[in-house]
Amino acid sequence: MTYKGDDSSSRLRDLPQVERLAGALPEEVPHHSRVIAARRAIEQARARIRAGGPSADLAELVRTAEKEIALDRRRRLVKVINATGVLLHTNLGRTPLPAEAIDAIERASTGYSNLEYDLEAGLRGSRYVHCTQMLIDLTGAPSALIVNNNAGAVMLVLAAIAAGREVIISRGELIEIGGEFRIPDILAASGSILVEVGTTNRTHLKDYERALGANTAAIMKVHPSNYRVVGFSAEVSASALSELAHANGVPFIHDLGSGLLRRRVSGTELPWLSEEPAVETAISNGADVITFSGDKLMGGPQSGIILGSGAAIDRMKRHPLLRALRVDKMTLAALEATLNLYASDREHELPFWRMALIPVEEIAHRAAAIADSLGGTACKVEITDGHSAAGGGAGANTLIPTSLLEVSPRDRKPEEVIRSLLDEPIPIVARIENDRVVVDLRTVEEDQDSTVADAIRAAL
Ligand SMILES: *Cc1c(COP(=O)(O)O)cnc(C)c1O
């Protein structure tokens, strides 16, 4: 109830109109966003007055509304600077795409395309012909199919090959692939029945042999991408499993996850990749179906790639789930451009490999330049040896030697510096280790070094 002279009701009345507050906000912000922010700021002021608190003058309302605008901006999909040194950082969008892929996306999406049109026959075609021949030529696989992501690929493979029947997998490979999704859940959703064999740390061939039966649809191996069992452990090799599967007349499925397309990258063998299973190796080890992500070690767009026999791929093409996992034209365009770089031995130009291959000395040199520019600020700076990570579900031990910039702030907590870096116009994501702010420039574009330096200086 209000009555004449009620203090709070007059203060509510004195608050400005939404349009007036919106008019006082920065002009470069779109009118629509200003109105929404103004409405929220006035709503907050009203709530405070109703709760018996003080009113807000125009200057305070403008500040509140500007904070709302900044919050909205941070909730949008924006560019960030990845100073974590984790190359395939799933939270930061895994891998940047090469310029060729961006051009291809533009060509395929600013106008119409032959996405599902056969230009030779002048008739309706299939979107699943794109990239297929390139994948076959690059890997030697008999046939290929592309879906939205690798989790979708695994699901489609199992639904098409093993629905209602048993799939044998080692307990050591029942992994969580991130975002709380687990291989057993995907298997269950596909309608196939999981038969776990062995133990977490040791699984032997005889464990698989004992589990084989009349209802077995497949033997499956899953690359335990983001973790590793060390010490007293044993797993059965892919070649032994494919032999066992074939002797029993069932297919062998290998979910490679990270999808290292070639053992050598533009002709160079990389020691930190020595334990990573390559696609070509998985094929020569006799897998009937192989699945992997397009946006892990392959360095392309988000996609799931399935390689396999013509008969197996045809079953997947006829499965209704394929429609639900349908790959988009922009993905196909970017994937084709990515595969084309491999086909012309230019994969080192893909941003992922380009960053992975930067020599440590070069990173140390760039870190030293930033350290110099921080002279006279309230911190201690050190350059130390460390490791970048392939990350994002590539092998757990794919650690790349790097040089780290370590900043120990004198007057602020490391957490405050991290917060301040995130509040930059282009947010910068770094990490804290041993009470220091740690920056790995391997994942930072060189022309952003000065932005990082300025932001650190401002944060101190
Ligand atoms: C990453 C990964 C997946 C999931 O792939 P997405 O492309 O992220 O869907 C599935 N299996 C393995 C072994 C993986 O490493």
The ligand as a Gaussian input file, in Angstrom:
#p B3LYP/6-31G(d) Opt

LIG

0 1
 C       37.206000     -36.955000     -28.224000
 C       36.769000     -38.357000     -28.285000
 C       35.453000     -38.684000     -28.599000
 C       34.428000     -37.612000     -28.855000
 O       34.724000     -36.910000     -30.010000
 P       33.973000     -35.514000     -30.329000
 O       34.444000     -35.158000     -31.686000
 O       34.380000     -34.561000     -29.266000
 O       32.508000     -35.805000     -30.289000
 C       35.097000     -40.017000     -28.662000
 N       36.014000     -40.987000     -28.430000
 C       37.296000     -40.704000     -28.136000
 C       38.244000     -41.821000     -27.892000
 C       37.716000     -39.382000     -28.055000
 O       38.986000     -39.097000     -27.769000

